[in-house]
C-alpha cells in the first residue's frame, strides 16, 4: 500500500526533487503535491508530466503563502484529508563560531528550517487529522497520516565531535530545533495517530551537500523514499538515517 496523498515542500531541486521523482513511480499514490517558491522558474520540476502531480507555489517564510497553499491543497484532497506532509524545504547559511557575528544570518537560518516548518505543520494539522480519522485504527502508518521531516545528522548534539567541521553552526542549531519540534509533535499528536519522524538523507551531492558528498541524489532518494513508505508504529517519534537506523540526539 501507499499513502493516498503526499505533499513535498521544496520540490524544485536536490533532495526534494529527487524524492518527488521516486514517489511518482508509486502508482498507488493518487495525489502528489510539489511546492516551490516560483514554479515558473522551476524548469525541471515543471517538465515532469503526471496527471497526479500538482505543482503549487509556496514561500515557506510567508504566512499568507502558507495559508494560500492550504486552501489549494484542501480542494485537492477533499474529505480524505492529507495523508503525508513531507517537510523538506530548507536552507544552509554558512556560519562559524570564530567568524563574524551576524544576528540576521542566525535568525534567518532558524526561521526557515525550524520556525517556518513548524508553522506549515500547524497549518496542515486539520487535513492530517482528517486523514488519520478517516483511515481509522489504533496504530501509526505512513498510509494513515504522517509528518516526515528532512533533518540532518548535523542536528545531533552527540555527533558534534570534530569529525566533520565546517561553517555549520547556524544550520545545526536550526535542525536541532526542528528535531525538538518534531518530538513534541509525536507526543502531542499521538492521540490522533499521526505518525511523526525526522530523517537524515545522508551526505548527498546537491547544491547544499556539495560536489564532494558521498551519495548521488537518485541513490539517496531511492533508499529514503522506499523506507518512508514502510513507516509504522516502531518509527513514531524517531530520528533516523535513511536506512531506518536511529540517530542519537
Secondary structure, 3 states (H helix, E strand, C coil): CCCCEEEECCCCCHHHHHHHHHHHCCCCCCEEEEEECCHHHCHHHHCCCCCCEEEEECCCCCHHHHHHHHHHHHHHHHHHCCCEEEECCCCCCCECCCCCCCHHHHHHHHHHHHHHHHHHHHHHHHHHHHHHHHHCCCCCECCCCEEEEECCHHHCCCCCCCCCCCCEHHHHHHHHHHHHHHHHHHHHCHHHCCEEEEEECCCECCCCCCCCCCECHHHHHHHHHHHHCCCEHHHCCCEEECCCCECCC
